[in-house]
């Protein structure tokens, strides 16, 4: 009997190893294809133990762009850079996202991410830039404005996460992996093949009710999400949010610089009634704009209106 049990345990163990190996190889193939299709396109700089990938074009007063959860710098470079001539435009991959590498011991917490953006501003000797952030990048931008107001002339946030939620939304529960070891194992086995399998449903949710652009996968950098390092960073980001957002949302009244915010009324990711409308009473003179019938990815689907609110805020900020 003992020998039979031992044989069964051994067989199950080998099966698990085989399946894990299969998914690990599949992950490597998918990630390699993603990197061939969307290679690094900018420069690298070491900041606070992180290796940050960023792009910059143009001349003039600086505007820094901070992408959202699971995104990368192409979320701004592709749809927005052509619409904003006359400025020095800089977009970065947040630590761990895109081609940026999060340093050992980094926590992904909001003040830490804001400090990385502050360090980039200092390192590039940017004269009090306007900072534009989308979704979680908007939360980082708000944190930057609170913790480093001397470095920033104004902010624009697009569909930002501004208030704590009672629980993780169902669409993001698969990303909430509290254990770093479990997060690492999943990132290198099942996460990437599963993300590829359900990519259409994910894009429909994030972009909806609009149809996602056909060139998003490559020109918009979407393929870069199909890499284990990117999944690990995205999971780390979502786990870290709750450690600081509660304290940050109590400080919004401290923001005195020119500030603007835009939400789509049909946003399926972050409801404008919870994360947008209350901010009108918390941030002095907030330039708040709703885009009727639009979803979460405003920089792609309402890029002209986004460019206008950026230029409007830049005029106030750079006065």
N, C-alpha and C positions, 0 to 999 in steps of 0.2 A: 504493500500500500504506500509506504513512504517513498519507494522508488518511482511509483506512478505519479505521485504528487510532485516529486522533484522534477520529473520529466515534463509535466504540464507547466510548472513554473518556468523551467528553462525555455520551453517552446514559446510561452507568452513573452518572456524577456527578449528572445530573438526576434519575435514578430514586432515588438515595440521598436527595437533597434533598427529593423529593416524599414519600417514605416517612417521613423524619424530621419533615417538616412535618405530615403526617397524625397521627403519634403525639403531636406537641407540642400540636396542637389538641385531640385526644382527652383528653390529660392535663389541659389547662385546663378542659375541660367537666366531667370527673370531679371535679377538685379543687373547682371552684365549687359543684357539687352537695353535696359533702362539707361545705363550709363553711356552706351554707344549712341543712343538716340538723343540724349540730353547731356552732353559733356559739360565740364566746368566752362564758364564763359567770362569770368572776371578775374579779380586779383584775390590774394590771400594775405591775411594779416593776423598775427598772434596777439590776442587780447585777453588778459586775465586768465591765462591757461587754456583758453579756447582758440581754435584756428578758424577764423571767420572768412568766409567767401563772400565777396561783394562785387557789384558792378557800379560804374559811374559814367555818365556822359554829360556833355554840355558845360556851359559856363554861366556864371551869374550867382545869385543868391542860392544857398543850398536847400534842397528838400530831401529828407531821408524817409525811406519807405520800409515799414515793418510788416511782414506777412503774418497770416493767421495760423491756426492749428493745422498741422499736416501740410502746410504750404511751403513755398520757397520763393526766392526773389523774382522768378518769372511771373508770379501773380501780379506784380506791378510793372516789371520791365516790359512785358509784352503788350498789355492793353493801355498803359498810361504814359510811358515815356514819350511816345510819338506825339502826344497831345499837349505836352508842356514844354514848348521851346522857351529859351531865354532863362533857364534855371540850370543849376548844377544838380543833377539828379543822381541819388545814391540809393541802391536797394541792397539789402543784405539777407543772406540766409541766417535765420536765428540759430543759435548753437544747437548742433545735432541735426538740423534740418538741411535739406539740399546737400551742399558740399561742405558746410561748416561742421567742424568736429567739436563736440562738447568736451571740455576738459575733465580729467579725472577728479572726482570729488565734487563736481558741479551738481547742483540740486534741482535746477530748472525752475526755481521759485521766481515769482514775478519781480521782486527787487533785484535779484541777481541778473535776470534778463534785461531789465532796464539799465543796470550798471554796464552791461556789455554794450548796449547802444550808446550810452554816455562815453564809454571808453573809445568807441569808434569815432564819435564826434571829436573827441580830444585828439586822437591819433591822426585824423585827417585834417585837423586844424580848421574845422568848419565853424564859421562865425554864426552862432546862434541860429541853427537851421529851423525850418518848419518841419515837423515830424508827422507823417501820415501812417496810421496803423489800421489794419483790417482784422476784425474778429478778435482772436486772442492777441494779435499784434496791436489791436486797439487798446486792449487792457494793459499791455506792456507800455504803450505810448502814454496812457493816463498815469501809470506808475512813474514813468520818466518825468512827466510834467510835475508830479508831486515831489519826487525825491531830488530832482536836478533842475529846478526852474531857471537857474542861472545859465544853463547851457542851451535852452530852447526858446525860440521867439514865439511859437504858436503850435497848435496841434489840430489835426483833422483825424477823426476816427470814423471808420466805416463799419457799421454793424458790430460794435464792440460788445464783448461780455463785460457787463458793469456790476452785476449783483450776484451774490451767491444763490445757488439753486439748492432746494431741499434734497435732491438726489440726482445722480447722474442720469441724463436722458437716455432712453432705451437705445437710441442710435449710437451712443458713445460708450455703452457699457463694455463692449469688447475691447476698448482701449484702456479701460480702467483696470490696470494690473499693478497692484500695490507692491508685490514682491519683485525687486530688481532681478533676482535670479530667474523667476518664472517669466518675467518680461523678456529677458535675454533669450531664454530657450524658445519661447513662442515666436519671437522676432526672427529667429534663424531657422525655423521649421515651418509651421503652418500659417503664420500671419500673412506673408507675401502671396503665396498661392491663393489663399482665401480672399485677399484684397483684390487680386486680379479677377477671380471668379465673380465677385460681386461689385466690380468697378462701375458698371452701368447704373446699378441701383444706388450706389453711393453718390455718383455724379448727379443723378436725377434729384436726389434729396438735397444736395448742397446747392445746386444751381436753380432748382425748381422754384417757381413754376415755369421759368424760362428753360429752353433747351440749351445744354452746354455747347460751347463753340466746337466745331469740328477740329480746329487746330489746337485745342487745349492740351491734348495728350503730349504733344511734342513742343510746340511753340510756347504753350502756357506752362510747360514743365511738369505736367501731370504724371508722367512716367516715373519721375524721381521718387514718388511716394511708394513705389514698388521695390523698396530696398530695406533690408533688415535694420540698418542704422537709423533710417528715417522712421520706421515704425516704433523702434525703441524710444527715440526722442519724442515722438508724438504722444506715446503712452506716458512718458515721464512728465511731459508738459501738463497733461490732463490730471494726473495724480497730484501734482504740485499746486494746482490752482487754489484749492481750498485752504492751503496753509496761510495765505496772505490776503486773499480777496476781501474777506470780511473786514479786515482792518483798513484796507485801501478804500473801500466804498464809503467808509465813514469820514474820509478826508477830501472828498471831491470839492467841497466848498473852498478849499485852499487854492484852487486853480484860478488864477487871475489873468493869465495871458490870453490872447485871442484863441478861441477854441470853436470848432465846428464839429457837428456829428450828423451822419446820414444813415438812415435805415430804410429798408424796403418793407412795405406793409404786409407782404406775403412771405416774409422770411421764415423758413421752416427750421432753421438752426437756432436762431436767437430771436425771441419775440420782441418786437419793438415796444410793446406795451409794458414789458417788464424791464428791459435793458436800455430803452431809448427815452420814452416819454418822461420818466421820473428825473432824468438828468437835466431837464430844462429848469427845474427848481433848485438844482444843486450846484451847477456851474454858472457863474456870473456871466451874463450876456452871451450865453451859448447860442451859436448860429445852428439851429436844428432844422433838418430837412427830411421829409418823408418822400419816398419814391413809390407812388401808388402801384400796386400789383407786382412789385419786383421782389426777388428773393435775396439770398445772402451774398452772392458774388457780384456786388455792385460795380466793382472796377472793370469787370468784363461786360456786364449786361446794361449798365448805365454809365459807361465811361465818359461820355460828354458831360453829363451832369456832375460826375465826380471831379472832372477837370475844372469845371466852373467853381465848385465849392472850394477846391484847393487854391485856385487863383484868387478867389474872393478873400480867403483867409490869409494868403500870402501878402496881399495888399495891406491888410491890417497889421500883420506881424512884422513885415519888413519896412512899413511906413516910411 
